[in-house]
């Protein structure tokens, strides 16, 4: 029994449809028939139609094979190349802490160290009057 295609949200489907349309236009600009591209990619024409329709059920490998036949396989290296959110998160983790926080930690540690090393006063033997 064939597996169900993954759940795709409308915005993601628009992206896939746009990719499929660009792949189809690239094929047509090269004046290649769907049969020729499918044969060179080693896939069925049905799989090629799925790619050109932006079907989420088509595998990434199928997309890559079609792009390679069209001479566009290098474009796949641009996917997720600039991870802006990840870089911001990493930069925030690497930033030095604000001086006030560092200063208060240093003072707190110094105070604790001085209290630990200071001699404890002995009770006096004199009685209060």
C-alpha positions in Angstrom: 0.0 0.0 0.0 1.5 3.4 -1.0 2.3 5.8 1.8 0.3 9.0 2.3 2.1 12.2 1.2 3.1 14.5 4.0 0.8 17.2 5.4 1.7 20.4 3.7 0.6 23.8 4.8 -0.7 26.3 2.1 2.3 28.5 2.3 4.6 25.5 1.8 2.5 24.3 -1.1 2.8 27.6 -2.8 6.6 27.4 -2.5 6.6 23.8 -3.9 4.2 24.8 -6.7 6.5 27.8 -7.6 9.5 25.4 -7.6 7.7 23.0 -9.9 6.7 25.7 -12.2 10.3 27.0 -12.5 11.5 23.4 -13.2 8.9 23.0 -15.9 9.9 26.4 -17.5 13.6 25.4 -17.4 12.7 22.2 -19.2 10.6 24.0 -21.8 13.3 26.7 -22.4 15.7 23.8 -23.2 13.1 22.4 -25.6 13.2 19.0 -23.9 10.2 16.8 -23.8 9.0 15.3 -20.5 9.8 11.8 -21.8 13.5 12.8 -22.5 14.0 14.5 -19.1 12.3 11.6 -17.3 14.5 9.1 -19.1 17.7 11.0 -18.4 16.8 11.4 -14.8 16.0 7.7 -14.4 12.4 8.4 -13.2 9.0 7.8 -14.6 7.1 10.6 -16.5 4.5 10.5 -13.6 7.3 11.4 -11.2 8.4 14.2 -13.4 4.8 15.5 -13.5 4.7 15.4 -9.7 7.9 17.5 -9.6 6.6 20.0 -12.1 3.3 20.2 -10.2 5.2 20.8 -6.9 3.8 17.6 -5.3 5.0 17.2 -1.7 5.1 13.4 -2.2 8.0 13.6 -4.7 11.3 12.9 -3.0 14.1 15.4 -2.7 16.2 12.9 -4.7 13.7 13.1 -7.6 13.8 16.9 -7.5 17.6 16.7 -7.5 17.8 14.3 -10.4 15.5 16.5 -12.5 17.6 19.6 -11.6 20.8 17.7 -12.6 19.3 16.8 -16.0 18.5 20.5 -16.6 22.0 21.5 -15.4 20.6 23.2 -12.3 21.9 20.9 -9.6 24.2 23.6 -8.2 21.1 25.6 -7.2 20.4 23.0 -4.4 23.4 24.3 -2.5 21.6 27.6 -2.0 18.8 25.9 0.1 19.1 26.9 3.7 22.5 28.4 3.1 21.9 31.5 5.1 20.5 30.6 8.5 19.7 34.0 9.8 17.7 32.9 12.8 20.3 30.3 13.8 23.1 32.8 13.5 21.3 35.3 15.7 20.7 32.6 18.4 24.3 31.6 18.2 25.6 35.2 18.4 23.4 35.9 21.4 24.8 32.8 23.2 28.3 34.0 22.4 27.9 37.6 23.5 29.6 38.6 26.8 27.3 39.2 29.7 26.4 42.8 30.6 29.0 44.4 33.0 26.4 44.9 35.7 25.7 41.2 35.9 29.4 40.3 35.9 30.2 43.0 38.4 27.5 41.8 40.8 28.7 38.2 40.5 32.3 39.2 41.2 31.3 41.2 44.3 29.1 38.4 45.5 31.9 35.9 45.2 34.4 38.3 46.9 32.0 38.8 49.8 31.4 35.1 50.2 35.2 34.5 50.1 35.9 37.2 52.7 33.2 35.9 55.0 34.6 32.4 54.8 38.2 33.5 55.5 37.4 36.1 58.2 38.0 34.9 61.7 34.9 34.3 63.7 34.8 36.6 66.8 35.0 34.7 70.1 32.5 35.5 72.7 33.9 37.8 75.4 34.3 36.5 79.0 33.2 39.7 80.5 29.8 39.9 81.9 27.6 42.8 81.1 26.8 45.2 83.9 
